[in-house]
Amino acid sequence: MITINVNQDCDDSELISPELMLDTEYGTVFQQYFHGKPEKDYYVSLGLSKKVIHIWYNKEKNNYELIIDDRNTLKLGGAIKVQKIDADINFQLLMR
């Protein structure tokens, strides 16, 4: 189970290209925007590893799922931007 609590949104003028997340401090949280509107997709920077954890919302299952993105998978096109946010993300991993 994944829960995300956004503590504070930032100004919309701070939207950046997704690839720019790769050089940010470990643990920095970003929210995805599509055509300037916030979505239920979040990213967590992994610092120097040049990867981010992508927490995407699966509408069919009504839950969040995890994938890892790198520079190649973050080339999403001009309509998708991200914004740094202040958020708490909690994971509960069940291994079966």
Stockholm file with secondary structure:
# STOCKHOLM 1.0

chainA/1-96         MITINVNQDCDDSELISPELMLDTEYGTVFQQYFHGKPEKDYYVSLGLSKKVIHIWYNKEKNNYELIIDDRNTLKLGGAIKVQKIDADINFQLLMR
#=GR chainA/1-96 SS CEEEEEEECCCGGGCBCGGGGGGSCTTCEEEEEETTEEEEEEEEECGGGSCEEEEEEETTTTEEEEEEECTTTTCCCTTEEEEEEEEEEEECCCCC
#=GC SS_cons        CEEEEEEECCCGGGCBCGGGGGGSCTTCEEEEEETTEEEEEEEEECGGGSCEEEEEEETTTTEEEEEEECTTTTCCCTTEEEEEEEEEEEECCCCC
//
